[in-house]
């Protein structure tokens, strides 16, 4: 058996002398001790072996992964099975000699997981006993750090329980009793400790034999922590696991009532989010009547109820930003060439949504986790996620579209100044038989006329209506399928806008136009989604003129493609009479 070096043991005990020594803290203490003096090579090896042991962390599946790297010349393995035999012997020696039971428990636990020695089960039993001994030591603390020791004590009991349960050790019953006792005690602490209670009770829920003993604790926890919504729901959800089938409906109603009750006490968006969570739970559990009640309650909310405030983000437009756009229009010879110029002006979209915004253009732009709310419900349309950190209210590519739209707005204003186009002028330019017939293009011509007259509501609605039909007829003419056959109960139909945009590339539209059309017209998550927002009357205000200019350009882009299209030649010898 490997001998224990007294100086290394002293360093280990000193590093673990803190009131609540986490394994990483003890490892750091050993690192400090190793740097403090010149150690013999043999003792350095012992210190490194102990640091490696203390820097193993548990994966979600219960296996261990090492974080100690060692040195470039002598790296330490990250997998437990790769730890050298001599290092395991060192762990075994110090597991029996260390002063703090939590350190002993960790070393024995690793040795059991590595199945070290002739009787690995002895390490499991020693680990269970050491975890058990660590509990009163970790609980014997005062002051602001007491909560850390309490959580560590709960974790120690859970580790002992998992080891004892894995091999049905006789001590298992005692460990379970102590877990329940500590959870009961924690419910009476002045400082709320829902994490301790949950850590101790949740492992026992996996075994039906403990449900009757856990259930009273969960009932008490739901009462003690009733003012904390998400903690309350946590314990009610756990309680549901212990209930009989005929009792679960009542617990489901308690959970929904918790959400809706807290919604009444909360103000602002928090009220909406509570109702959203209530609705999600009701839908998940198939509670149709409860879901309808929540919907009605949610629909009664107004913008004032949610305390919403619009935040404006100033964007610095450099001097002379529009000069080149206006000059381009000044050089064309007629209205037709001006529109062709607009149709050919493609925005330079970044490839991905998270591309960084140029500092000089958007200084001070907020980048926060955001959710989107449609106030017509009101309802959350894009939930808050950890990855949701794009600039507030937009995707970077839509910022580029907005800047492009400002160019288009300046150019359209210059076109109006130079050519003062009439309705007949516009209609003559837009007709492209048979895809863009006069009866359909009258609406588009009126949209441009309305834009020039600053009748923006008419301009945006007419243009959006015509774009979808124009694009559908163009795809059809280029032999792209625009029908969807009936499947089961679903009737056959013509393709809607999203499917049409997906087929634009096949019809010859080059990048970035398919992406521009998606972001501009039909993307509810990252784009402007103007077609749905406007034509479904979901927008709470009219879009600014530069975005209407983007829609008008989209129509010109489709018309430009139609101009380039030539119908397939008729088959030779075909009958052309009649």
C-alpha positions as CSV (number, residue, x, y, z in Angstrom):
1,X,0.0,0.0,0.0
2,X,1.2,3.5,-0.8
3,X,2.5,5.5,2.2
4,X,1.0,8.8,3.1
5,X,3.4,11.8,3.2
6,X,2.7,13.8,6.3
7,X,3.4,17.1,4.6
8,X,1.0,16.3,1.8
9,X,-1.6,15.2,4.3
10,X,-1.1,18.4,6.3
11,X,-1.6,20.4,3.1
12,X,-4.8,18.4,2.3
13,X,-6.3,18.9,5.7
14,X,-5.4,22.6,5.7
15,X,-7.0,23.1,2.3
16,X,-10.2,21.4,3.5
17,X,-10.4,23.3,6.8
18,X,-12.8,25.9,5.5
19,X,-16.3,25.7,6.8
20,X,-17.8,24.5,3.5
21,X,-14.9,23.2,1.4
22,X,-16.0,22.5,-2.2
23,X,-13.8,20.1,-4.0
24,X,-12.5,22.8,-6.3
25,X,-11.6,25.0,-3.3
26,X,-9.6,22.1,-1.8
27,X,-7.9,21.6,-5.1
28,X,-7.0,25.2,-5.3
29,X,-5.6,25.1,-1.8
30,X,-3.4,22.2,-2.8
31,X,-2.2,24.2,-5.8
32,X,-1.3,27.1,-3.6
33,X,0.6,24.8,-1.2
34,X,2.5,23.2,-4.1
35,X,3.7,26.7,-5.3
36,X,4.6,27.8,-1.8
37,X,7.8,25.7,-1.3
38,X,10.1,23.3,-3.0
39,X,8.6,19.8,-2.7
40,X,10.4,16.5,-3.4
41,X,9.3,14.9,-6.6
42,X,7.4,12.1,-4.8
43,X,5.3,14.5,-2.8
44,X,4.6,16.6,-6.0
45,X,3.2,13.4,-7.5
46,X,0.9,12.9,-4.5
47,X,-0.3,16.5,-4.6
48,X,-1.1,16.2,-8.3
49,X,-3.0,12.9,-7.8
50,X,-5.1,14.5,-5.1
51,X,-5.8,17.6,-7.2
52,X,-6.8,15.4,-10.1
53,X,-9.2,13.5,-7.8
54,X,-10.8,16.7,-6.5
55,X,-11.3,18.1,-10.0
56,X,-13.4,15.2,-11.3
57,X,-17.0,16.3,-11.9
58,X,-20.1,14.3,-12.3
59,X,-21.8,14.2,-15.7
60,X,-25.6,14.1,-16.0
61,X,-25.5,10.3,-16.5
62,X,-23.6,9.9,-13.2
63,X,-20.2,9.2,-14.7
64,X,-17.1,11.2,-13.9
65,X,-15.1,13.6,-16.1
66,X,-11.8,15.1,-15.0
67,X,-10.9,18.7,-15.3
68,X,-7.3,18.6,-14.0
69,X,-4.9,19.0,-17.0
70,X,-1.5,18.6,-15.3
71,X,1.4,20.0,-17.3
72,X,2.2,19.8,-21.0
73,X,5.1,17.4,-20.1
74,X,2.9,15.3,-17.8
75,X,-0.8,15.7,-18.7
76,X,-3.4,13.9,-16.6
77,X,-6.1,11.8,-18.2
78,X,-9.7,13.1,-18.1
79,X,-11.4,9.7,-17.9
80,X,-11.4,7.8,-14.7
81,X,-10.5,4.4,-16.2
82,X,-7.3,6.0,-17.6
83,X,-6.0,7.1,-14.2
84,X,-2.7,5.2,-13.5
85,X,-2.7,2.5,-10.9
86,X,-0.2,4.3,-8.6
87,X,-2.4,7.4,-8.5
88,X,-5.4,5.2,-7.4
89,X,-3.2,3.7,-4.7
90,X,-2.5,7.3,-3.5
91,X,-6.2,8.1,-3.4
92,X,-6.8,5.0,-1.4
93,X,-4.1,5.9,1.2
94,X,-5.3,9.5,1.7
95,X,-9.0,8.4,1.7
96,X,-8.2,6.6,5.0
97,X,-6.1,9.4,6.4
98,X,-7.8,12.7,5.5
99,X,-9.4,14.7,8.2
100,X,-12.5,16.0,6.5
101,X,-15.1,13.3,5.8
102,X,-16.2,15.0,2.6
103,X,-12.7,14.6,1.1
104,X,-12.6,10.9,2.2
105,X,-16.0,10.4,0.7
106,X,-14.9,11.8,-2.7
107,X,-11.8,9.6,-2.8
108,X,-13.7,6.5,-1.9
109,X,-16.4,7.3,-4.4
110,X,-13.9,7.6,-7.2
111,X,-12.2,4.4,-6.2
112,X,-15.5,2.6,-6.3
113,X,-16.4,4.1,-9.7
114,X,-12.9,2.9,-10.9
115,X,-13.5,-0.5,-9.3
116,X,-10.2,-0.3,-7.6
117,X,-8.7,-3.0,-5.5
118,X,-9.6,-6.6,-4.8
119,X,-12.9,-5.6,-3.0
120,X,-14.2,-2.4,-4.7
121,X,-17.4,-2.7,-2.6
122,X,-15.4,-1.7,0.4
123,X,-14.8,1.7,-1.2
124,X,-18.5,2.1,-1.8
125,X,-19.4,1.3,1.8
126,X,-16.6,3.6,3.0
127,X,-17.9,6.4,0.7
128,X,-21.5,6.0,2.0
129,X,-20.2,6.2,5.6
130,X,-18.0,9.2,4.9
131,X,-20.8,11.1,3.2
132,X,-23.0,10.3,6.2
133,X,-20.3,11.6,8.6
134,X,-19.9,14.8,6.5
135,X,-23.5,15.9,6.9
136,X,-23.3,17.2,10.6
137,X,-20.0,18.8,9.8
138,X,-21.4,20.7,6.9
139,X,-24.6,21.7,8.8
140,X,-22.6,23.0,11.8
141,X,-22.1,26.5,10.5
142,X,-23.5,30.0,11.0
143,X,-23.5,33.2,9.2
144,X,-24.0,34.1,5.5
145,X,-22.3,31.0,4.2
146,X,-24.5,28.6,6.2
147,X,-26.7,28.1,3.1
148,X,-23.7,26.7,1.2
149,X,-23.1,24.1,3.9
150,X,-26.7,23.1,4.0
151,X,-26.8,22.5,0.2
152,X,-23.5,20.5,0.4
153,X,-25.0,18.4,3.2
154,X,-28.0,17.6,1.1
155,X,-25.8,16.7,-1.8
156,X,-23.7,14.4,0.5
157,X,-26.8,12.6,1.6
158,X,-28.0,12.2,-2.0
159,X,-24.6,10.8,-3.0
160,X,-24.8,8.3,-0.2
161,X,-28.3,7.4,-1.2
162,X,-27.4,6.8,-4.8
163,X,-24.4,4.6,-3.9
164,X,-26.4,2.6,-1.3
165,X,-29.4,2.2,-3.6
166,X,-27.2,1.0,-6.5
167,X,-26.2,-2.1,-4.6
168,X,-29.1,-2.2,-2.1
169,X,-26.9,-1.7,0.9
170,X,-28.4,-2.4,4.3
171,X,-27.7,1.2,5.3
172,X,-30.0,2.4,2.6
173,X,-33.0,2.6,4.9
174,X,-31.1,4.8,7.4
175,X,-29.9,7.1,4.6
176,X,-33.5,7.5,3.3
177,X,-34.7,8.3,6.8
178,X,-32.0,10.9,7.3
179,X,-32.8,12.5,3.9
180,X,-36.5,12.8,4.9
181,X,-35.5,14.2,8.3
182,X,-33.2,16.8,6.8
183,X,-35.9,17.9,4.3
184,X,-38.4,18.2,7.1
185,X,-35.9,20.3,9.1
186,X,-35.2,22.5,6.1
187,X,-38.9,23.4,5.8
188,X,-38.6,25.0,9.2
189,X,-35.5,27.1,8.6
190,X,-35.9,30.9,8.7
191,X,-33.9,31.2,5.5
192,X,-35.9,29.6,2.7
193,X,-34.1,26.5,1.3
194,X,-36.3,25.1,-1.5
195,X,-33.2,23.8,-3.3
196,X,-32.3,21.7,-0.2
197,X,-35.8,20.2,0.0
198,X,-36.0,19.5,-3.7
199,X,-32.5,17.9,-3.8
200,X,-33.5,15.5,-1.0
201,X,-37.0,14.6,-2.2
202,X,-36.6,14.3,-6.0
203,X,-34.4,11.2,-6.0
204,X,-36.9,9.4,-3.8
205,X,-39.7,10.1,-6.3
206,X,-38.1,7.6,-8.7
207,X,-39.1,4.8,-6.4
208,X,-42.8,4.3,-5.6
209,X,-42.0,2.6,-2.3
210,X,-41.0,6.1,-0.9
211,X,-44.0,8.0,-2.2
212,X,-46.1,7.8,0.9
213,X,-43.2,9.2,3.0
214,X,-42.3,11.9,0.6
215,X,-45.8,13.2,-0.1
216,X,-46.4,15.0,3.3
217,X,-43.1,16.9,2.8
218,X,-44.1,18.0,-0.7
219,X,-47.5,19.1,0.6
220,X,-45.7,21.2,3.3
221,X,-43.2,22.5,0.8
222,X,-46.1,23.7,-1.5
223,X,-47.5,25.6,1.4
224,X,-44.2,27.0,2.8
225,X,-43.1,28.3,-0.6
226,X,-46.5,29.3,-2.0
227,X,-45.3,32.9,-2.5
228,X,-42.6,31.8,-4.9
229,X,-44.5,30.8,-8.1
230,X,-41.9,28.6,-9.8
231,X,-40.8,26.9,-6.6
232,X,-44.5,26.3,-5.8
233,X,-45.1,24.8,-9.2
234,X,-42.0,22.6,-8.8
235,X,-43.3,21.0,-5.7
236,X,-46.8,20.7,-7.0
237,X,-45.4,18.9,-10.0
238,X,-43.4,16.6,-7.8
239,X,-46.5,16.0,-5.6
240,X,-48.4,15.0,-8.7
241,X,-46.0,12.1,-9.1
242,X,-47.0,10.7,-5.8
243,X,-50.7,11.0,-6.3
244,X,-53.2,8.4,-7.5
245,X,-54.7,8.7,-10.9
246,X,-58.0,10.1,-9.6
247,X,-56.1,12.8,-7.6
248,X,-54.0,14.3,-10.4
249,X,-56.8,16.4,-11.9
250,X,-57.1,18.3,-8.7
251,X,-53.3,18.9,-8.6
252,X,-53.3,20.0,-12.2
253,X,-55.9,22.6,-11.3
254,X,-53.8,23.8,-8.3
255,X,-50.9,24.3,-10.7
256,X,-53.0,26.3,-13.1
257,X,-54.6,28.3,-10.3
258,X,-51.1,29.1,-9.0
259,X,-50.1,30.6,-12.4
260,X,-53.4,32.5,-12.8
261,X,-53.4,33.6,-9.2
262,X,-49.9,35.0,-9.4
263,X,-50.8,36.7,-12.7
264,X,-53.4,38.7,-10.8
265,X,-50.8,39.9,-8.3
266,X,-48.2,40.7,-10.9
267,X,-48.1,43.7,-13.1
268,X,-46.7,44.4,-16.5
269,X,-45.4,41.6,-18.8
270,X,-44.9,39.3,-15.8
271,X,-48.7,38.9,-15.8
272,X,-48.8,37.9,-19.4
273,X,-45.9,35.4,-18.9
274,X,-47.7,33.7,-16.0
275,X,-50.8,33.3,-18.2
276,X,-48.6,32.0,-21.0
277,X,-47.2,29.3,-18.7
278,X,-50.6,28.4,-17.4
279,X,-51.8,28.0,-20.9
280,X,-48.8,25.9,-21.9
281,X,-49.4,23.6,-18.9
282,X,-53.1,23.3,-19.6
283,X,-52.4,22.4,-23.2
284,X,-49.8,19.9,-22.3
285,X,-52.2,18.1,-19.9
286,X,-55.1,18.2,-22.4
287,X,-57.2,20.5,-20.1
288,X,-59.4,22.1,-22.8
289,X,-61.8,23.9,-20.5
290,X,-59.0,25.4,-18.4
291,X,-57.1,26.4,-21.5
292,X,-60.2,28.3,-22.8
293,X,-60.6,30.1,-19.5
294,X,-56.9,31.2,-19.6
295,X,-57.3,32.4,-23.2
296,X,-60.2,34.6,-22.2
297,X,-58.3,36.0,-19.2
298,X,-55.3,36.7,-21.4
299,X,-57.3,38.4,-24.1
300,X,-58.7,40.9,-21.7
301,X,-55.2,42.3,-21.1
302,X,-54.4,45.7,-22.7
303,X,-51.2,47.5,-23.5
304,X,-51.7,49.6,-20.4
305,X,-52.0,46.4,-18.3
306,X,-48.6,45.3,-19.6
307,X,-46.9,48.6,-18.9
308,X,-45.2,48.4,-22.3
309,X,-42.8,51.2,-23.3
310,X,-41.5,51.7,-26.8
311,X,-37.7,52.2,-26.8
312,X,-36.2,54.1,-29.6
313,X,-32.6,53.4,-30.6
314,X,-31.0,56.3,-32.4
315,X,-29.0,55.3,-35.5
316,X,-26.4,57.7,-36.8
317,X,-26.7,58.2,-40.6
318,X,-23.5,59.5,-42.0
319,X,-23.5,62.8,-43.9
320,X,-24.0,62.2,-47.6
321,X,-25.4,58.8,-47.1
322,X,-28.1,59.2,-49.7
323,X,-26.1,61.1,-52.3
324,X,-25.1,58.1,-54.4
325,X,-28.7,56.8,-54.4
326,X,-30.1,60.1,-55.6
327,X,-27.4,60.6,-58.1
328,X,-28.2,57.2,-59.6
329,X,-31.8,58.3,-60.3
330,X,-30.6,61.7,-61.7
331,X,-28.6,59.8,-64.4
332,X,-31.4,57.7,-65.8
333,X,-33.2,58.8,-69.0
334,X,-36.8,57.8,-68.3
335,X,-39.2,56.3,-65.7
336,X,-38.8,52.8,-67.0
337,X,-35.0,52.9,-66.6
338,X,-35.5,54.3,-63.1
339,X,-37.7,51.4,-62.1
340,X,-35.2,48.9,-63.6
341,X,-32.5,50.5,-61.5
342,X,-34.5,50.1,-58.4
343,X,-35.2,46.5,-59.2
344,X,-31.5,45.7,-59.7
345,X,-30.4,47.3,-56.4
346,X,-29.9,44.3,-54.1
347,X,-29.2,44.8,-50.4
348,X,-25.9,43.3,-49.1
349,X,-27.3,41.0,-46.5
350,X,-25.0,39.3,-43.9
351,X,-25.1,35.5,-44.2
352,X,-26.4,34.8,-40.7
353,X,-28.7,36.4,-38.2
354,X,-26.0,36.8,-35.6
355,X,-23.5,38.7,-37.7
356,X,-22.2,41.7,-35.6
357,X,-23.5,45.1,-36.4
358,X,-20.9,47.7,-37.5
359,X,-19.9,49.7,-34.5
360,X,-19.8,53.0,-36.3
361,X,-23.4,52.6,-37.5
362,X,-25.1,51.3,-34.4
363,X,-23.2,52.5,-31.4
364,X,-25.1,51.8,-28.2
365,X,-27.4,49.2,-29.8
366,X,-28.8,47.0,-27.0
367,X,-28.2,43.3,-27.2
368,X,-30.5,41.6,-24.7
369,X,-32.5,38.4,-24.4
370,X,-35.8,39.3,-25.9
371,X,-39.3,37.8,-26.5
372,X,-41.8,39.1,-29.0
373,X,-45.4,39.9,-28.0
374,X,-48.3,40.3,-30.4
375,X,-50.6,42.8,-28.7
376,X,-53.6,41.8,-30.7
377,X,-53.9,38.8,-28.3
378,X,-51.9,39.6,-26.4
379,X,-49.7,36.6,-27.0
380,X,-46.0,35.7,-27.0
381,X,-45.0,34.9,-30.6
382,X,-41.3,34.3,-30.0
383,X,-40.6,32.9,-26.5
384,X,-37.6,34.1,-24.5
385,X,-34.6,31.7,-24.8
386,X,-31.1,31.7,-23.6
387,X,-29.9,32.0,-27.2
388,X,-32.2,35.0,-27.8
389,X,-29.6,37.7,-27.7
390,X,-30.1,39.5,-31.0
391,X,-30.5,43.3,-31.0
392,X,-33.7,44.3,-29.4
393,X,-36.7,43.9,-31.6
394,X,-34.9,42.9,-34.7
395,X,-32.4,40.6,-36.5
396,X,-29.2,42.1,-37.8
397,X,-30.3,41.4,-41.4
398,X,-33.5,43.4,-40.9
399,X,-31.3,46.4,-39.9
400,X,-29.5,46.0,-43.2
401,X,-32.9,45.9,-45.0
402,X,-34.0,49.0,-43.2
403,X,-30.9,50.9,-44.3
404,X,-31.5,49.6,-47.9
405,X,-35.1,50.8,-47.6
406,X,-34.0,54.3,-46.7
407,X,-32.0,54.4,-49.9
408,X,-35.1,53.2,-51.8
409,X,-37.3,55.8,-50.2
410,X,-34.8,58.6,-51.3
411,X,-34.8,57.2,-54.8
412,X,-38.6,56.9,-55.0
413,X,-38.9,60.5,-53.8
414,X,-36.5,61.6,-56.5
415,X,-38.4,59.6,-59.2
416,X,-41.6,61.5,-58.1
417,X,-39.7,64.8,-58.4
418,X,-38.2,64.1,-61.8
419,X,-41.0,62.2,-63.7
420,X,-44.3,62.9,-61.7
421,X,-45.7,59.5,-63.1
422,X,-49.4,59.2,-63.7
423,X,-51.5,56.1,-63.1
424,X,-51.4,55.4,-66.8
425,X,-47.7,55.8,-67.0
426,X,-47.3,53.3,-64.2
427,X,-49.8,50.8,-65.6
428,X,-48.1,50.8,-69.0
429,X,-44.7,49.9,-67.4
430,X,-46.1,47.1,-65.2
431,X,-48.2,45.1,-67.7
432,X,-46.4,41.9,-68.8
433,X,-48.8,39.5,-70.6
434,X,-49.8,36.9,-69.7
435,X,-48.3,36.8,-66.2
436,X,-49.0,40.4,-65.3
437,X,-52.3,41.4,-67.1
438,X,-53.8,44.9,-66.9
439,X,-56.6,43.9,-64.5
440,X,-54.1,42.7,-61.9
441,X,-51.5,45.4,-62.5
442,X,-54.0,48.2,-61.9
443,X,-53.8,47.5,-58.2
444,X,-50.0,47.7,-58.3
445,X,-50.0,50.9,-60.3
446,X,-52.4,52.4,-57.7
447,X,-50.1,51.2,-54.9
448,X,-47.2,53.2,-56.4
449,X,-49.5,56.2,-57.1
450,X,-50.7,56.1,-53.5
451,X,-47.1,56.0,-52.3
452,X,-46.2,59.1,-54.3
453,X,-49.3,60.8,-52.8
454,X,-48.3,59.7,-49.3
455,X,-51.4,57.6,-48.9
456,X,-49.3,54.9,-47.2
457,X,-52.1,52.6,-45.9
458,X,-53.4,52.1,-49.5
459,X,-49.9,51.8,-50.9
460,X,-48.7,49.0,-48.6
461,X,-52.0,47.0,-48.6
462,X,-52.3,47.0,-52.4
463,X,-48.7,46.2,-53.0
464,X,-48.7,43.3,-50.6
465,X,-51.9,41.8,-52.2
466,X,-50.4,42.0,-55.6
467,X,-46.9,40.6,-54.9
468,X,-48.2,37.1,-53.8
469,X,-50.4,36.7,-56.9
470,X,-47.7,38.1,-59.2
471,X,-45.1,35.7,-57.8
472,X,-47.4,32.7,-58.0
473,X,-48.2,33.4,-61.7
474,X,-44.6,33.9,-62.5
475,X,-43.5,30.6,-60.9
476,X,-46.4,28.8,-62.7
477,X,-45.2,30.3,-66.0
478,X,-41.7,29.1,-65.4
479,X,-43.0,25.6,-64.9
480,X,-42.6,25.6,-61.1
481,X,-45.4,23.6,-59.4
482,X,-47.7,26.0,-57.5
483,X,-50.4,23.5,-56.4
484,X,-50.5,21.1,-53.5
485,X,-52.6,18.0,-53.9
486,X,-55.1,16.8,-51.3
487,X,-53.8,14.5,-48.6
488,X,-56.2,12.7,-46.3
489,X,-58.6,15.3,-44.9
490,X,-56.5,18.2,-46.2
491,X,-58.0,19.6,-49.4
492,X,-55.8,20.5,-52.4
493,X,-54.7,24.1,-52.7
494,X,-52.4,26.5,-54.4
495,X,-49.1,27.3,-52.7
496,X,-49.1,30.1,-50.2
497,X,-46.5,32.8,-49.9
498,X,-44.0,30.9,-47.8
499,X,-43.9,28.0,-50.3
500,X,-43.7,30.4,-53.2
501,X,-40.7,32.1,-51.7
502,X,-39.0,28.8,-51.1
503,X,-39.3,28.1,-54.8
504,X,-37.8,31.4,-56.0
505,X,-34.3,30.1,-56.4
506,X,-35.6,27.3,-58.7
507,X,-37.3,30.0,-60.8
508,X,-34.0,31.8,-61.3
509,X,-34.1,34.4,-58.6
510,X,-30.5,34.9,-57.4
511,X,-29.3,35.6,-53.9
512,X,-30.2,37.5,-51.8
513,X,-33.7,37.9,-53.2
514,X,-35.3,34.7,-51.7
515,X,-33.9,35.7,-48.3
516,X,-35.0,39.3,-48.7
517,X,-38.6,38.2,-49.6
518,X,-38.7,35.8,-46.7
519,X,-37.5,38.4,-44.1
520,X,-39.5,41.2,-45.6
521,X,-42.8,39.4,-46.1
522,X,-43.2,36.1,-44.3
523,X,-40.7,35.4,-41.4
524,X,-42.4,35.9,-38.0
525,X,-39.3,35.1,-36.0
526,X,-36.3,37.0,-37.5
527,X,-37.9,39.2,-40.2
528,X,-40.4,42.1,-40.7
529,X,-43.2,39.7,-41.6
530,X,-45.1,42.6,-43.3
531,X,-47.5,40.5,-45.4
532,X,-48.9,38.8,-42.3
533,X,-48.7,41.8,-40.0
534,X,-50.5,44.1,-42.4
535,X,-52.9,41.9,-44.3
536,X,-54.0,40.1,-41.2
537,X,-54.4,43.4,-39.4
538,X,-51.9,42.4,-36.7
539,X,-49.7,45.5,-36.8
540,X,-50.5,48.2,-34.2
541,X,-49.2,50.9,-36.4
542,X,-48.5,51.6,-40.1
543,X,-45.0,50.6,-41.2
544,X,-42.6,53.6,-41.9
545,X,-42.3,54.7,-45.5
546,X,-38.9,53.1,-46.0
547,X,-40.4,49.7,-45.4
548,X,-43.2,50.4,-47.8
549,X,-40.5,51.2,-50.3
550,X,-39.0,47.8,-49.7
551,X,-42.3,46.2,-50.6
552,X,-42.6,48.2,-53.7
553,X,-39.1,47.2,-54.7
554,X,-40.1,43.5,-54.2
555,X,-42.9,43.9,-56.8
556,X,-40.4,45.5,-59.2
557,X,-38.0,42.6,-58.7
558,X,-40.7,40.1,-59.7
559,X,-41.6,42.2,-62.7
560,X,-38.0,42.4,-63.8
561,X,-37.8,38.6,-63.8
562,X,-41.0,38.4,-65.8
563,X,-39.4,40.6,-68.4
564,X,-36.5,38.3,-68.8
565,X,-38.8,35.2,-69.1
566,X,-39.5,33.8,-72.5
567,X,-42.2,31.2,-72.9
568,X,-41.2,27.8,-74.3
569,X,-41.5,27.5,-78.0
570,X,-44.5,25.6,-79.4
571,X,-43.9,22.1,-80.5
572,X,-43.2,21.8,-84.3
573,X,-46.2,20.7,-86.2
574,X,-48.6,21.5,-83.4
575,X,-52.1,22.6,-84.5
576,X,-52.2,26.4,-83.9
577,X,-55.7,26.9,-85.4
578,X,-58.6,28.1,-83.3
